[in-house]
């Protein structure tokens, strides 16, 4: 039997959409891994593969993409002893609770969601899945009774909706079934891509964590710079190479590059790019081997995730049972 603890239950997720890049690393992965290493927390990382299906292109590859995400968290040191990594589609309870939330939430709320309105405004086909997205996300959180949800500011509306939905449900059923979650907004700035726009796969301006070395070299070579010469002093705060470097480099390496840029004596952008590649290799090189190992050994990953999965199954069953009771649903099941 697992002991009752007073740990803060933290749940988060990132939609699996393809190759993992430095923007994902600094904005979501690193903070989550750090939270998992603090024994005061119990972190559940949920890989929302059902959410991925709202991108039509992913309908036939969600499993492949989510396995990459999970292997990345494992390779980078997510602590599994006290925490859990789970796959959304392994928990049918999430769909069930999403329905309960939907039945006490007005359609208007969902119609006002940014993602849905943006899709309509840009003439994209907005599926009912996209409309339902915030309900499913709220259910991810409440099904495991999470207190705290670390997310980027772009998820603020989703978290507001989750709170609203919980309140509506609890009020309608005159119960305390679902726990109202609190967002924990990450305040690190959005990482820019090699062209100076927000780093995003859709702009093709990313630097990947574990991608082929040749591609990383090419991307780093293409990081935009100004035309300051070898011996000119350069302002690190205005240097994209340095900004990107800060998302993963050690304190020492950061200091070194900063000093060299400011001094500028015989240290040009080419040198900074070399240092970048070296540090990238130092930080991610070894982990890449582990990542590839997990990628090729899904059964080993399954074993590693087992304890967390079972613990989360208990949470999900407990909450779902409460929701059924609050709604007065009957059952004729014989087990
Ligand atoms: N909407 C989040 C994103 O786009 C992903 C997500 C799904 C999530 N379910 C979640 C985040 C639950 C936090 C908690 O990145």
Boltz pocket constraint, residues with backbone or C-beta under 6 A from the ligand:
constraints:
  - pocket:
      binder: B
      contacts: [[A, 11], [A, 12], [A, 13], [A, 14], [A, 15], [A, 46], [A, 48], [A, 51], [A, 136], [A, 137], [A, 140], [A, 141], [A, 149], [A, 150], [A, 151], [A, 155], [A, 158]]
      max_distance: 6.0
